[in-house]
Amino acid sequence: MNYVNGDYATPKSVALDAPAQVAQARWTIPYRAIAPLAMTIDASAIFLTSVLTSVFYHVHVLGLSSHIEQFAGFAAVVAALFIAIANNRDLYAMTALLNFKLQARKITALWIVVFFFLTAIAFVMKVSQDFSRGAALSFAILGLVALILSRACWRVFLADGLAVRRLSGRNVVVISDETNDSPILETLVRHGLEVAQHFVLPEKHTVEAERKVVAQAIAAVRGSNIQEIVVTTELERWPELKTLLADLRVLPLPVNLFPIGPMAELFRLHSHTIGDDVTIELQRGPRTLVERVVKRVVDIAVAIIGLVIFSPLLIMTAVAIKLDSRGPIFFRQRRCGFNGRPFQILKFRTMSVLEDGDSIEPAKPNDIRITRIGALLRRTSIDELPQLINVLHGDMSIVGPRPHAMAHDDAFEKLVEKYPYRQQVKPGLTGWAQVHGQRGEAKTPADIEQRLQFDLWYIDNWSLAFDFRIMLMTLVEVVRGRNAY
C-alpha cells in the first residue's frame, strides 16, 4: 500500500501500472455508472444482432419476409436472462470488466447456457418450429462475437480511464485498526471508492486516544468533498466503539461499518427480518415452491432432450452389453433420495455381479468384476445415462449430490457427522463434487469429508445458473475422465 502525504494512493494492481503522477481528466465517469452502462450496451448488442441476423437470413438467404417481431421478442428474453445471470455473477463489476480473459471465458459459457436453456423451453412448449434454425444459429454466433468484442472495448476503455483518472468514485475517509488497513483499503479501492484519508485507531484502546482520532477525522471532513465515512473494526469491539463513533453524528454524511475478523462471516449469510429484528440464516431451508418448479421444469426438459439425442447410443449400448456378457442390460440398486426416501437407481450393467445388500464392495482400478464393455462405459460415463429416466420419474435431478449405495450411506454416516445433510435436496446425475474430480472410491474419512464439503456448498449456494455451470463443467470432466473406473 502506498501513502502520499497521509493520503492513500491507488495501488499499481488497481491502476494497471499507471504513472504515479497523472493529471485529472476534464470529464469523469462515476464508478457506479459502469455496470448500468455495460448492461445497456449488452442489451443493445443482443437486440441488434438478433434483428439483423433475422432480416439478413430470411431476406437475403431464403428470399422470404422476415418476422422481426418474433426475433425481437426472443432477443428481449435472451437479453433479460443473460444480463440477470451475468449481474448475479458480478460480471459487470469494474474489476471483472478489466479481466478480458475471465470475461471471454465466462461470457461464452453463460451465452451457451442461456441458449441451451431457452432451446429446452422452446422444445418443451413446442414453439421451436416458429423460429428458423439458421437465423437462430447465426444470432447465437454473432451475438457471442458482439459481446466478446464489447468486453475487449471495455478493457481498453477502463484501463485508459484509470490511467488518466477519468473514472471517479465516492470520496471516503476510513477509520480502522492499523493491523487490518492494507487489505481493507485495497478492497475499497477495487470497488470504486476514492480513499482520501485513512485514520488509524491506536493500539491501546483508550477512550481518550480513540476520541482524539475521531476528532481528527471530523476536522478533516468538515468543508471537504468527502461523501462517506467507512469504519472498519472487529465486531467484538463494536459495543465500546458504538458510543465513541456517535461523535460522527455532527457530520451530515453516511457512516458505514465494514466488519472484519471471524464474526464478519455472519454478514455474508442470508438474512431476513422478523418484526423489527434481523435473523441470520445459518442453514438454508428447503427451496421455495417457485425454485422447485423451475428446477423441475429444467430437469424434465434436459432429460427429454438427452434421451432423444442419445437414443441411438442407448440402443447400441444395450446391444453391446447383451453381446458382451450374460445378464440383464440394466443394473438396479437401492439408493437414498430426498429426505432419505429410498429409490432404485438405473444404470447400464458394467459388472458381472449385481450387488445390492448390506455389504457392497466398491469398484476399484482393474477390478476383475468389470466386463470388457463395462470398462468403456464407466470410463466415458455412458453407464449413467439411464438415470435420465430416474430424473423424469422425479427420484433424481440433473444436478445434485451423487447418491451412494445404502450400505455405503450407513457406513459414511458413522464416519462423518454431517453426511445426512446431503439429503436436503434430490440426488443428481452430476454434481459439484464430481466436476472437481471427486469420483471413484472414497478410501478414507477425509475423502468423504471433502466430497461432503462440495455437496454442502452446492446446497447452500444453489441457483439455476449454478446448475447450468455444473452441466457444462460435466462435459469437460467426462472428456478428462478423472477417477473414472
Backbone torsions as a table, in degrees:
resi	resn	phi	psi	omega
1	MET	NA	143.4	-177.4
2	ASN	-115.1	137.7	177.9
3	TYR	-122.8	132.6	179.7
4	VAL	-124.5	110.1	-179.4
5	ASN	53.5	41.7	178.8
6	GLY	83.6	-9.3	179.5
7	ASP	-96.1	158.8	-179.2
8	TYR	-91.6	127.7	179.5
9	ALA	-100.3	141.1	-178.4
10	THR	-59.8	128.7	-179.9
11	PRO	-64.7	155.8	179.6
12	LYS	-62.2	-33.7	-178.7
13	SER	-63.8	-26.6	178.2
14	VAL	-90.5	-37.3	-177.4
15	ALA	-84.7	2.4	176.9
16	LEU	57.6	49.7	177.3
17	ASP	57.8	34.1	177.1
18	ALA	-72.9	154.9	177.3
19	PRO	-59.8	152.0	-176.6
20	ALA	-65.7	-38.1	-178.9
21	GLN	-110.2	112.2	179.8
22	VAL	-131.4	150.4	179.7
23	ALA	-80.5	145.4	176.6
24	GLN	-72.1	132.8	180.0
25	ALA	-66.1	154.1	-179.4
26	ARG	-66.3	-35.3	177.1
27	TRP	-128.0	146.1	-175.7
28	THR	-127.8	160.6	176.9
29	ILE	-118.7	127.4	178.6
30	PRO	-65.2	144.0	176.8
31	TYR	-55.9	-40.7	-174.6
32	ARG	-67.0	-14.7	179.4
33	ALA	-87.2	-11.4	-175.1
34	ILE	-66.0	-49.1	-177.6
35	ALA	-62.3	-50.1	177.3
36	PRO	-59.5	-37.1	179.6
37	LEU	-67.0	-41.7	178.0
38	ALA	-64.0	-39.3	177.4
39	MET	-63.8	-41.5	179.4
40	THR	-63.6	-42.3	178.7
41	ILE	-64.7	-40.7	177.8
42	ASP	-62.3	-45.3	179.8
43	ALA	-61.7	-41.4	178.8
44	SER	-65.2	-42.4	-179.9
45	ALA	-63.7	-43.1	179.8
46	ILE	-64.9	-45.1	-177.9
47	PHE	-64.5	-47.5	-177.0
48	LEU	-65.9	-43.0	179.4
49	THR	-64.7	-35.4	178.6
50	SER	-64.7	-49.4	-178.2
51	VAL	-66.3	-44.8	-177.3
52	LEU	-65.5	-42.0	178.7
53	THR	-67.3	-34.9	177.8
54	SER	-63.9	-47.3	-179.6
55	VAL	-64.2	-48.7	-177.1
56	PHE	-62.2	-46.2	-175.1
57	TYR	-67.5	-45.3	-176.9
58	HIS	-72.6	-42.5	-174.4
59	VAL	-81.5	-49.9	-172.5
60	HIS	-88.2	-26.9	-179.0
61	VAL	-96.1	-49.9	-176.9
62	LEU	-93.6	-17.7	-177.6
63	GLY	70.0	27.9	-178.9
64	LEU	-116.0	167.8	176.6
65	SER	-73.9	143.5	-177.2
66	SER	-91.5	134.3	176.5
67	HIS	-91.9	77.2	-174.7
68	ILE	-61.8	-37.6	-176.2
69	GLU	-62.6	-34.5	178.5
70	GLN	-65.8	-47.0	-178.1
71	PHE	-73.7	-27.2	175.0
72	ALA	-66.5	-43.5	176.8
73	GLY	-64.9	-40.4	178.0
74	PHE	-63.3	-41.5	179.3
75	ALA	-63.1	-37.5	179.4
76	ALA	-63.2	-41.6	178.8
77	VAL	-66.5	-44.9	179.1
78	VAL	-60.2	-47.0	-178.2
79	ALA	-62.2	-44.7	-178.6
80	ALA	-62.4	-44.7	-178.7
81	LEU	-68.8	-44.8	-178.4
82	PHE	-62.3	-48.5	-176.6
83	ILE	-66.9	-38.6	-179.9
84	ALA	-62.6	-45.1	-179.6
85	ILE	-70.2	-42.2	179.4
86	ALA	-61.0	-41.1	178.4
87	ASN	-66.1	-39.2	177.6
88	ASN	-63.3	-30.8	179.4
89	ARG	-90.3	11.0	177.9
90	ASP	60.4	31.6	179.6
91	LEU	-79.5	-7.8	177.7
92	TYR	-101.2	3.9	174.7
93	ALA	-68.8	149.0	-176.5
94	MET	-60.8	-41.0	180.0
95	THR	-62.6	-33.9	178.0
96	ALA	-72.7	-40.4	-180.0
97	LEU	-66.0	-24.0	177.9
98	LEU	-75.5	-19.8	-177.6
99	ASN	-97.6	92.1	-173.8
100	PHE	-65.1	-41.6	-178.9
101	LYS	-62.3	-43.4	177.8
102	LEU	-63.1	-44.7	-179.8
103	GLN	-61.7	-46.9	-178.0
104	ALA	-60.2	-42.6	-178.7
105	ARG	-67.8	-47.3	-176.1
106	LYS	-73.6	-36.0	178.3
107	ILE	-64.5	-42.0	178.8
108	THR	-61.8	-47.5	180.0
109	ALA	-62.2	-43.9	-178.6
110	LEU	-66.4	-40.3	179.2
111	TRP	-61.6	-42.9	177.8
112	ILE	-63.9	-41.7	179.9
113	VAL	-61.1	-45.8	-178.6
114	VAL	-61.2	-45.8	179.8
115	PHE	-66.5	-38.1	177.5
116	PHE	-62.2	-44.2	-179.2
117	PHE	-64.8	-47.5	-178.2
118	LEU	-67.9	-33.4	175.3
119	THR	-64.1	-41.7	178.1
120	ALA	-62.8	-43.7	179.0
121	ILE	-63.2	-44.0	179.0
122	ALA	-62.3	-37.4	179.3
123	PHE	-66.1	-45.6	-179.0
124	VAL	-65.1	-40.0	-177.9
125	MET	-85.0	-0.4	176.3
126	LYS	58.8	42.3	177.0
127	VAL	-117.2	4.5	-177.0
128	SER	-64.4	-26.2	-179.1
129	GLN	-70.6	-12.3	180.0
130	ASP	-79.2	-9.3	-177.2
131	PHE	-117.2	139.9	176.1
132	SER	-72.6	128.1	-178.9
133	ARG	-64.8	-38.9	179.8
134	GLY	-63.5	-43.8	179.2
135	ALA	-67.2	-40.4	179.2
136	ALA	-64.4	-41.9	178.4
137	LEU	-65.5	-40.7	177.7
138	SER	-62.9	-41.6	177.9
139	PHE	-62.6	-41.4	-179.9
140	ALA	-60.9	-43.0	-177.4
141	ILE	-72.8	-51.5	-177.0
142	LEU	-68.3	-34.9	177.4
143	GLY	-62.5	-42.4	178.3
144	LEU	-64.9	-41.8	178.2
145	VAL	-60.6	-43.0	-179.8
146	ALA	-63.5	-40.6	179.9
147	LEU	-66.4	-41.6	179.9
148	ILE	-67.7	-40.1	176.9
149	LEU	-62.6	-38.8	178.4
150	SER	-63.5	-35.7	178.1
151	ARG	-67.5	-36.1	176.4
152	ALA	-63.6	-41.0	177.8
153	CYS	-65.4	-41.3	178.4
154	TRP	-61.4	-40.6	180.0
155	ARG	-59.9	-46.4	-179.6
156	VAL	-66.9	-44.8	-177.3
157	PHE	-62.6	-45.6	-177.7
158	LEU	-70.5	-38.4	177.6
159	ALA	-62.0	-43.3	178.1
160	ASP	-67.0	-39.8	-179.6
161	GLY	-63.7	-39.6	177.3
162	LEU	-68.5	-35.3	-177.6
163	ALA	-67.0	-34.7	-176.8
164	VAL	-108.8	16.8	178.2
165	ARG	57.3	40.5	179.6
166	ARG	-85.0	-16.1	-179.1
167	LEU	-101.0	133.0	-176.5
168	SER	-127.0	138.8	175.7
169	GLY	-120.2	-175.8	178.6
170	ARG	-68.3	133.9	175.5
171	ASN	-79.4	124.7	-176.5
172	VAL	-130.5	157.7	170.3
173	VAL	-114.0	135.5	-177.2
174	VAL	-110.5	133.1	172.6
175	ILE	-118.5	117.9	-174.1
176	SER	-152.0	174.5	172.3
177	ASP	-78.8	141.8	-175.4
178	GLU	-62.8	-35.1	-174.1
179	THR	-69.9	-15.1	-176.2
180	ASN	-119.2	13.9	-170.6
181	ASP	-72.2	-43.7	-171.6
182	SER	-58.8	-56.3	-179.1
183	PRO	-63.5	-33.1	-179.1
184	ILE	-68.6	-45.9	-179.8
185	LEU	-63.7	-38.5	176.6
186	GLU	-61.8	-41.6	178.9
187	THR	-62.8	-44.4	-179.8
188	LEU	-62.2	-42.8	-179.3
189	VAL	-66.8	-41.9	179.9
190	ARG	-59.9	-29.4	-177.2
191	HIS	-99.8	23.6	167.0
192	GLY	88.3	18.3	177.3
193	LEU	-100.4	139.1	176.5
194	GLU	-96.4	105.5	-178.4
195	VAL	-83.1	104.6	-177.0
196	ALA	-76.5	-46.5	179.4
197	GLN	-145.1	152.7	-179.8
198	HIS	-127.8	121.1	179.9
199	PHE	-107.7	125.6	-174.7
200	VAL	-98.4	126.6	176.1
201	LEU	-71.8	143.6	-176.0
202	PRO	-67.4	152.4	179.6
203	GLU	-64.1	-40.5	175.9
204	LYS	-84.3	109.8	-171.7
205	HIS	-79.6	71.8	174.4
206	THR	-96.5	146.3	-177.5
207	VAL	-60.6	-40.7	-177.8
208	GLU	-63.7	-45.8	-177.5
209	ALA	-67.3	-42.1	-179.3
210	GLU	-68.3	-37.4	179.2
211	ARG	-66.0	-31.7	178.5
212	LYS	-67.1	-40.9	178.6
213	VAL	-64.6	-42.9	178.8
214	VAL	-62.8	-39.8	178.0
215	ALA	-62.7	-38.9	177.2
216	GLN	-63.8	-39.6	178.5
217	ALA	-64.4	-41.2	179.6
218	ILE	-63.3	-42.7	-179.2
219	ALA	-64.5	-37.0	-179.7
220	ALA	-70.8	-31.7	-176.1
221	VAL	-79.9	-34.3	-176.6
222	ARG	-58.0	129.1	176.9
223	GLY	75.2	5.9	-179.0
224	SER	-101.0	-177.4	178.2
225	ASN	-98.2	21.0	178.0
226	ILE	-65.9	136.1	-176.6
227	GLN	-109.6	-12.6	-174.2
228	GLU	-162.2	151.2	174.0
229	ILE	-117.8	130.1	179.9
230	VAL	-113.6	124.1	178.9
231	VAL	-109.0	123.1	178.5
232	THR	-114.4	126.1	-178.5
233	THR	-161.1	159.8	172.7
234	GLU	-75.2	142.6	-175.2
235	LEU	-64.7	-22.0	177.5
236	GLU	-62.6	-26.9	-178.6
237	ARG	-90.5	-6.4	-172.0
238	TRP	-60.0	-41.9	-179.0
239	PRO	-55.6	-40.8	-178.3
240	GLU	-77.2	-29.5	-179.0
241	LEU	-83.5	-19.9	-176.0
242	LYS	-58.1	-47.4	179.4
243	THR	-70.0	-39.2	-179.0
244	LEU	-62.0	-46.0	-176.8
245	LEU	-74.9	-6.3	174.5
246	ALA	-62.5	-19.3	176.9
247	ASP	-62.2	-24.0	-178.3
248	LEU	-70.4	-8.6	179.9
249	ARG	-65.0	-16.2	179.1
250	VAL	-71.0	-14.3	179.7
251	LEU	-96.9	133.2	179.7
252	PRO	-82.1	54.3	-176.2
253	LEU	-133.9	154.6	174.4
254	PRO	-72.4	141.7	176.2
255	VAL	-119.8	120.1	-176.3
256	ASN	-116.1	140.5	179.5
257	LEU	-93.8	129.6	175.5
258	PHE	-110.9	93.7	-175.8
259	PRO	-70.3	142.3	176.8
260	ILE	-131.4	172.0	179.3
261	GLY	88.3	-178.2	-175.7
262	PRO	-58.7	-38.9	-177.2
263	MET	-69.0	-15.9	-179.3
264	ALA	-64.4	-22.4	179.8
265	GLU	-60.7	-28.5	179.6
266	LEU	-61.3	-31.6	-178.0
267	PHE	-73.8	-14.5	178.0
268	ARG	-86.1	-8.7	179.6
269	LEU	-86.6	159.2	177.3
270	HIS	-68.2	147.8	179.4
271	SER	-140.8	159.4	174.0
272	HIS	-152.2	172.2	-174.8
273	THR	-107.3	145.6	170.0
274	ILE	-123.8	100.8	-172.8
275	GLY	68.8	-124.2	178.7
276	ASP	-96.0	1.3	-176.1
277	ASP	-103.8	151.2	179.6
278	VAL	-103.4	132.6	175.2
279	THR	-115.7	144.1	-179.1
280	ILE	-105.8	132.7	-177.1
281	GLU	-82.6	99.7	179.8
282	LEU	-76.5	-29.7	177.7
283	GLN	-138.9	128.0	-178.4
284	ARG	-69.5	132.9	178.4
285	GLY	-81.8	-177.2	177.9
286	PRO	-57.5	151.8	-179.1
287	ARG	-62.7	153.1	178.5
288	THR	-68.3	168.6	-180.0
289	LEU	-60.7	-42.7	-180.0
290	VAL	-63.2	-44.1	179.1
291	GLU	-62.3	-40.8	179.5
292	ARG	-66.0	-40.2	179.6
293	VAL	-65.1	-44.9	-179.5
294	VAL	-62.1	-45.9	-179.5
295	LYS	-64.5	-38.2	-179.7
296	ARG	-67.3	-40.4	178.6
297	VAL	-62.3	-43.9	178.4
298	VAL	-63.8	-42.5	178.9
299	ASP	-58.2	-47.6	-178.5
300	ILE	-63.7	-44.6	-178.8
301	ALA	-62.4	-47.2	-179.0
302	VAL	-66.2	-39.8	-179.9
303	ALA	-64.7	-43.2	179.7
304	ILE	-64.8	-47.0	179.1
305	ILE	-61.1	-42.4	179.5
306	GLY	-62.2	-43.9	179.7
307	LEU	-65.1	-37.4	178.9
308	VAL	-68.4	-47.1	-177.1
309	ILE	-65.6	-42.3	-175.1
310	PHE	-92.7	5.2	-177.9
311	SER	-54.9	-43.8	176.7
312	PRO	-60.8	-40.7	179.5
313	LEU	-66.0	-39.1	179.4
314	LEU	-62.8	-42.4	-179.5
315	ILE	-66.1	-45.4	-179.6
316	MET	-64.1	-37.8	178.7
317	THR	-65.2	-42.9	178.9
318	ALA	-59.8	-43.9	178.9
319	VAL	-64.0	-42.7	-178.8
320	ALA	-63.5	-37.9	179.4
321	ILE	-65.2	-42.3	180.0
322	LYS	-65.6	-37.6	-179.5
323	LEU	-76.5	-24.8	-173.8
324	ASP	-81.8	-41.0	-175.5
325	SER	-156.6	163.4	177.6
326	ARG	-75.2	149.3	177.1
327	GLY	126.1	175.1	-179.2
328	PRO	-71.5	162.2	177.4
329	ILE	-72.5	-41.7	-175.5
330	PHE	-103.5	151.2	175.2
331	PHE	-112.9	126.2	179.7
332	ARG	-116.2	138.7	-179.7
333	GLN	-149.2	144.3	179.8
334	ARG	-73.4	132.8	177.0
335	ARG	-134.1	162.1	177.1
336	CYS	-93.5	129.2	178.6
337	GLY	-103.9	-150.9	-178.8
338	PHE	-57.8	129.0	177.8
339	ASN	59.6	30.3	177.2
340	GLY	78.6	8.2	-178.2
341	ARG	-70.8	124.7	-177.9
342	PRO	-75.5	148.0	173.9
343	PHE	-152.4	167.6	179.2
344	GLN	-102.6	116.1	179.6
345	ILE	-80.4	148.3	-175.4
346	LEU	-115.6	126.5	178.2
347	LYS	-142.0	159.7	169.3
348	PHE	-70.8	138.8	-179.7
349	ARG	-69.8	127.6	179.8
350	THR	-121.8	-3.3	-178.0
351	MET	-122.5	165.8	176.3
352	SER	-85.7	-4.2	178.5
353	VAL	-121.0	159.0	179.3
354	LEU	-127.8	79.8	-174.9
355	GLU	-84.5	133.0	176.0
356	ASP	-160.4	66.8	-178.2
357	GLY	-137.6	-156.6	-178.7
358	ASP	-77.2	-16.6	179.4
359	SER	-133.7	117.0	-177.6
360	ILE	-128.5	126.9	178.8
361	GLU	-87.3	116.6	-179.6
362	PRO	-67.4	156.3	179.3
363	ALA	-67.8	144.3	179.3
364	LYS	-126.1	163.9	175.3
365	PRO	-58.4	136.0	179.7
366	ASN	60.9	33.1	178.8
367	ASP	-67.1	125.8	-177.0
368	ILE	-70.0	-14.7	179.8
369	ARG	-78.2	-16.7	-178.3
370	ILE	-79.2	129.5	-179.5
371	THR	-74.4	170.2	-179.3
372	ARG	-63.3	-49.8	178.5
373	ILE	-69.9	-28.6	179.8
374	GLY	-64.2	-35.2	178.7
375	ALA	-62.2	-41.6	178.5
376	LEU	-67.7	-41.9	-178.7
377	LEU	-63.6	-40.4	-179.1
378	ARG	-71.2	-38.2	-178.5
379	ARG	-66.9	-32.9	-178.9
380	THR	-98.8	-1.2	-179.2
381	SER	65.1	16.2	176.9
382	ILE	-66.0	-28.1	-179.0
383	ASP	-62.9	-18.0	-178.5
384	GLU	-86.9	-12.6	-173.5
385	LEU	-59.3	-35.6	177.9
386	PRO	-59.2	-15.1	178.5
387	GLN	-69.3	-9.6	170.6
388	LEU	-60.1	-29.0	175.7
389	ILE	-69.8	-40.0	174.7
390	ASN	-60.0	-35.9	178.3
391	VAL	-65.8	-47.0	177.8
392	LEU	-60.4	-37.6	-179.0
393	HIS	-69.9	-22.0	179.0
394	GLY	99.9	0.3	178.5
395	ASP	-77.2	-27.1	-176.2
396	MET	-131.8	168.7	173.5
397	SER	-119.6	164.4	176.3
398	ILE	-63.8	-41.8	-179.4
399	VAL	-122.0	133.7	179.4
400	GLY	169.7	175.8	176.2
401	PRO	-61.3	134.6	180.0
402	ARG	-67.6	133.1	179.1
403	PRO	-78.8	142.3	176.4
404	HIS	-107.5	163.7	175.2
405	ALA	-58.8	147.2	-176.7
406	MET	-57.7	-37.4	179.0
407	ALA	-62.2	-37.8	178.1
408	HIS	-71.7	-37.4	178.0
409	ASP	-59.4	-43.9	179.8
410	ASP	-61.6	-40.0	180.0
411	ALA	-70.8	-40.9	-177.8
412	PHE	-67.8	-35.4	179.5
413	GLU	-61.9	-32.5	179.9
414	LYS	-76.2	-24.3	-177.2
415	LEU	-90.7	-35.8	-175.2
416	VAL	-124.4	120.5	-171.8
417	GLU	-61.4	-43.0	-173.1
418	LYS	-90.0	9.9	-175.2
419	TYR	-57.0	-40.5	-179.7
420	PRO	-63.4	-14.8	-179.5
421	TYR	-60.6	-22.6	-179.7
422	ARG	-61.0	-23.3	-174.8
423	GLN	-84.9	12.3	176.2
424	GLN	-75.3	-13.9	177.0
425	VAL	-133.4	168.0	177.1
426	LYS	-67.5	144.8	174.3
427	PRO	-66.7	159.6	-173.5
428	GLY	-122.0	160.0	173.0
429	LEU	-68.0	-33.4	173.3
430	THR	-140.9	167.6	-176.7
431	GLY	-155.5	173.5	-179.1
432	TRP	-63.6	-34.4	178.1
433	ALA	-69.2	-41.0	-176.0
434	GLN	-66.0	-38.1	-179.5
435	VAL	-73.8	-7.4	173.5
436	HIS	-103.6	20.2	174.9
437	GLY	82.1	8.0	-178.9
438	GLN	-84.2	73.7	178.9
439	ARG	-128.9	173.3	177.9
440	GLY	80.2	-162.8	-174.5
441	GLU	-73.5	134.6	172.4
442	ALA	-92.9	107.4	-170.5
443	LYS	-87.9	-28.6	-175.5
444	THR	-131.4	161.6	174.0
445	PRO	-56.5	-30.9	178.8
446	ALA	-65.4	-36.6	176.9
447	ASP	-63.0	-43.8	179.8
448	ILE	-65.5	-42.5	-180.0
449	GLU	-62.3	-39.1	-179.6
450	GLN	-65.8	-44.3	177.2
451	ARG	-62.8	-39.9	-179.5
452	LEU	-61.2	-39.6	-179.5
453	GLN	-62.8	-40.5	176.0
454	PHE	-63.0	-43.6	-178.3
455	ASP	-65.2	-41.8	-180.0
456	LEU	-68.5	-34.8	176.0
457	TRP	-62.1	-42.5	178.4
458	TYR	-62.1	-45.0	-177.8
459	ILE	-62.4	-42.0	-176.5
460	ASP	-76.9	-20.6	-174.0
461	ASN	-122.2	24.7	-175.9
462	TRP	-62.7	141.0	169.4
463	SER	-156.2	162.8	179.1
464	LEU	-62.9	-40.4	178.4
465	ALA	-63.6	-36.7	178.2
466	PHE	-62.5	-41.7	177.7
467	ASP	-60.4	-46.5	-179.3
468	PHE	-65.4	-35.9	177.1
469	ARG	-61.0	-43.9	-179.9
470	ILE	-66.1	-37.4	177.5
471	MET	-60.1	-44.6	179.4
472	LEU	-66.8	-41.2	178.8
473	MET	-65.4	-29.1	178.7
474	THR	-63.4	-39.8	178.5
475	LEU	-59.6	-41.9	178.3
476	VAL	-66.5	-41.1	-178.1
477	GLU	-66.8	-36.1	177.6
478	VAL	-63.1	-40.5	178.5
479	VAL	-66.0	-40.0	-179.8
480	ARG	-69.2	-38.0	176.1
481	GLY	67.2	33.3	-179.7
482	ARG	-68.2	132.5	175.6
483	ASN	55.9	28.1	178.7
484	ALA	-98.5	108.6	178.2
485	TYR	-152.5	NA	NA
